């Protein structure tokens, strides 16, 4: 199974748990499961790599997640903001990558 599918599966499981239990437990599963899985894969691919589990990008995403939760707490359910963030950010990154790839050719 490809890495993207496994990450999507972790996110999907987290969303389903969050909707069923109506708590933030599923969001915690996705928020912690994805970085831990990616760090595990990075270490598995190259044993000598000095892949740190906590880096600048992880703290940036954690800060963005806290900001979205607090922002949506005032006018809607925070889970809606997190679900929107889980869809919008990967699409935005994909779009930027496509633009960069289009400029090179």
Secondary structure, DSSP 8 states (H G I E B T S, - for coil): --HHHHHHHHHHHHHHHHHHHTSSHHHHHHHHHHHHHHHHHHHHH-TT----SS-HHHHHHHHHHHHHHHHHHHHS-HHHHHHHHHHHHHHHHHHHHHHHHHHH-
